Amino acid sequence: MIEIKNLHVDFKGKEILKGINMKLEKGKVHALMGPNGSGKSTLAHVLMGDQKFNVDSGEILLNGKNITKLSVDERSKLGIFLSFQNPVEIEGVKISSFFRQAYNSLHEKKLSFLEFQELLEKKADELKIQREFLSRYLNRGFSGGEKKKSEILQLLVLNPKVAILDEVDSGTDVDALKEVANAINKIIKSTGMTLLIITHYNRILKYLKPDKVFVMINGKVIREEDGIDLANEIDKKGYEWLKK
């Protein structure tokens, strides 16, 4: 689905990613773990096409097509979605309006207000989100957990081919975490979506059960393993033992 080949990226002249090689397989759950400052969020933004990062060398392929130079908008239309670690608050723009505009910009068949509202409410029910939440301004005054639920609701509505979730488990309580994970598992099972989840911890991975875990330290993927065992070991021992 996505293949990253020898990717080198800098930000304002400082090298952040130092030769990343990764493969994300269709319909699989991939976890990217690592300490703060290791380059995980940078990789997420580069995969989405954030132009403030400079790709010095390497390639990003989507189903064999080189997308390294494509814009954020072009990648979105190809089915790539990024859930932000710290979503922006937008005063005066309601969740329902923003999500409908995003949906209609990505789909050939446009939905009317009533058609989209029916879809949105159905997806909100899956996350146990109250209807009044949908008329609030986007992320305005939201708690950490509410921001994460808003991002996952957008994921469910847009139904991308590839989802990159950057620390979607931060700021969520146990119940919200289960609801988020259950919704993600459901969409993967029903659509074959490819998932890359970026996290420091294994608590959400207990519910998502990753097919592969990557560990990034100092801009390099230093280890990868199938299954969740590596994540569990990191939970017990931290990252220091992997630096040796």
Residue, then its C-alpha position, 0 to 999 in steps of 0.5 A: m500500500i505505502e512504501i517509504k524508501n530511504l527517506h531523508v527529511d530536514f526542517k530549517g536545515k536540521e536533518i530530522l529523518k535519516g533514511i527511513n524505510m517502511k512498508l505499510e500493508k493494505g488492511k493491516v495495523h502498523a504501530l510506530m513507537g519511540p521517545n519524544g523527539s525521535g521524528k515520529s510526528t515529522l514522518a506523519h506530516v511528511l506522509m501527508g505532504d506538509q510543505k514546511f518539511n523538506v524531502d532531501s532524498g528518498e521516495i514515498l510510494l502509494n500502490g507503486k505511484n510516487i507521491t513524494k511531490l504531491s500536495v496535501d490536497e492531492r494526497s487527500k483525494l488519493g485516500i490518505f488521512l492524518s489525525f493531528q496530535n493537536p487539532v486546531e480550534i476554529e471559531g464559527v465553523k461547526i463540526s457538521s459543516f466542516f465535515r460535510q465540506a471535507y466529505n464533498s470535496l473528496h467524493e464525486k457524489k455530493l451529499s445534500f445537507l440531510e443526506f450528510q446529517e444522516l451519515l454523520e449521526k450514524k457515525a457519531d452513534e458508533l462513537k457514542i457521541q451526543r447529537e449536540f456535539l455535532s453543532r459545536y464549533l470545531n475543537r473550540g473549548f474541547s477537552g483532550g478526549e473530545k478533540k480525539k473523538s472529533e478526529i476519529l469521527q472525521l476518520l469514520v465519515l471520510n473513510p480513507k484508504v490510509a489513516i495516520l493517527d498521531e497520538v490519538d490515545s493522548g488525553t483520553d480516558v479508558d472508556a473513550l479509548k475503548e470506544v475509539a479503538n472499537a470504531i477503528n477496528k470496525i472500519i478496518k474490518s469493513t473497508g480494509m483500511t491501512l492504519l499507521i498509529i503513532t504512540h508512546y505507549n501500548r495501551i491503545l495497541k492492546y485493543l487494536k492488536p497491531d500486525k507490525v510494530f516499528v520503533m524510531i529513535n533519533g530519526k531512524v527506524i531501529r527495529e521492527e517486529d510482527g505482533i504486539d510483543l515488542a510494544n509490550e516489552i517497551d511498556k515494561k522496559g522503556y526505550e533505553w535498552l533499544k539504544k544499545 
